[in-house]
């Protein structure tokens, strides 16, 4: 061993979360555990680049590497390697759709297909021996197997539980779950040491025996639960139900009020015709009627925005709810494997408390958005823009739309919730255009700056711009930029009215080489 200048290691480059190769370096649970072991050894560890697990095994046979990871502790299929003490425990699980009923035995699955991965001979032989009635479909990758489950082509996909948890959280968190552990005994994973190097085997076994098990558990949970940092709380469930009920009552109230106002308007028109009032009274009534229409349009737009924001909240909460589902299932496994101690519980509580705080913040943002502004007040424009963009972030990310904000903020005097509605309308229009036109590498850029006594907000997108035949009339109430929606769009009309009438600013839209530019300006107030 003294003659060794380094210990060469190879791992499966396509086996996340256990091991993988990304952005020029090796990552994964196994890689981090090997780094942890390397801290106890004086000889440096170097990972050797391979293209596949098969090439890694060939390198070990040709003595090009000293350690191969991971291999089964028992049974060991590789005669040229000797397994160390186990470094990780796992199990075999089955992934199904979330709505599937709980099963306790695969014998309950009749007339259904299940998928497994090619090359997993031990798992396939195990299934055939215990469940000969199963109709097994062989796939090439985990992604292929989980996609078949999501589409309903197979009942479930069977694989190692860490891999299932990792890929479900990152690809199918709203659709799939880990149903049940299939095998009765744990699967032990070890490092494979060349059989002609007993000294290295002895050293690795001593280091593994003294490894910090809590550190290993933290590595595992970082890979299969912290990737999505949200969770679930029943108190918050009651809060969101309360919000839904409130919206229903508000909607009913406005429908009733609108009906009464329409009836009142028709009655007033008949009276005008009947009594033939003078021109001055008629003009005064028309001005009042126009103000009423604008008020109703503003309320209608706000109700529509409420519906959209409810969709945003649902989007924000899907992943946290799915994550909690997987965390709870993994908690049962941790309990069975006697991994739960004081430190584990502290970490578990901390992570899920952060999740609850995130969901609570979402409710606070929603409530602040619809707080009624009875009078003007000073507010920071970047704070309000950030609050709106946070509520829309998941919808934008799901459509692969990048949103960025930069610049120095400024303070204005006006109605903060109405200003947020303007930003929501503009971001929503840009998102709809980018999705409808299937723009490659879509983006929304928000720039904030000030010059002298004026503050400016510029919102850019690359959605190919507004049609020439409507851009000059874009702020009229019945003109829409949504080409195939089949509905009227009051968003830009209301936005211009809020900015220019209610807050004495300006709002303009022009086309650029790749999309459109919205420019809003206000009189900048001194910092308050």
Number of C-alpha atoms within 10 A of each C-alpha: 11 6 5 9 11 14 18 18 24 27 31 24 21 15 17 18 20 24 21 19 18 11 6 7 10 19 19 20 23 28 21 18 20 16 13 17 17 17 12 15 13 9 14 13 19 14 15 15 17 17 12 16 18 10 15 24 23 14 19 22 17 10 14 15 21 23 27 24 23 23 22 19 20 12 11 14 11 14 10 16 22 22 26 23 20 19 20 21 12 17 18 20 22 22 26 25 21 17 9 12 8 10 11 11 11 15 12 8 17 11 9 13 17 22 27 25 20 13 11 11 11 11 17 18 12 13 19 13 9 12 14 12 15 18 15 19 14 16 17 11 12 21 15 16 24 29 16 18 21 20 11 13 15 21 21 28 27 26 22 16 20 23 19 24 26 19 17 24 22 13 13 19 22 19 18 25 25 22 20 20 21 20 14 8 10 13 17 18 21 23 28 26 26 21 15 13 13 12 11 18 21 14 15 20 18 14 17 22 14 10 16 13 14 14 13 18 16 14 16 21 19 13 19 25 20 15 13 18 17 25 24 23 18 9 11 15 12 11 14 17 12 12 16 14 12 12 16 11 12 13 14 12 12 15 13 12 13 14 12 12 14 12 12 11 13 12 11 13 12 11 12 15 9 9 8 11 11 9 9 9 12 13 11 10 15 12 12 12 13 11 12 13 12 16 13 16 17 21 14 18 18 18 17 12 18 16 13 15 18 17 15 20 20 14 18 21 19 16 22 23 18 23 29 20 18 20 20 11 16 19 15 12 16 15 11 10 12 9 16 17 11 9 12 16 12 10 13 16 12 12 16 21 17 14 21 21 15 19 21 17 11 18 17 11 15 20 12 13 21 17 11 12 12 7 8 13 11 15 19 16 21 20 13 20 19 16 16 22 18 16 23 23 17 19 19 23 11 9 14 15 21 14 18 13 16 11 12 12 17 23 19 23 18 21 20 24 17 23 20 21 24 23 21 22 19 16 22 18 18 25 21 16 22 24 16 13 10 12 14 12 10 20 19 19 16 20 17 20 15 17 8 7 10 15 22 21 22 18 21 24 25 22 26 16 20 19 12 9 8 13 15 12 13 19 22 16 16 14 18 22 20 15 10 8 9 8 11 12 20 19 30 23 20 25 24 20 20 22 21 15 12 14 19 14 19 17 20 13 20 14 19 15 8 12 17 19 19 16 18 21 20 23 19 17 16 11 10 8
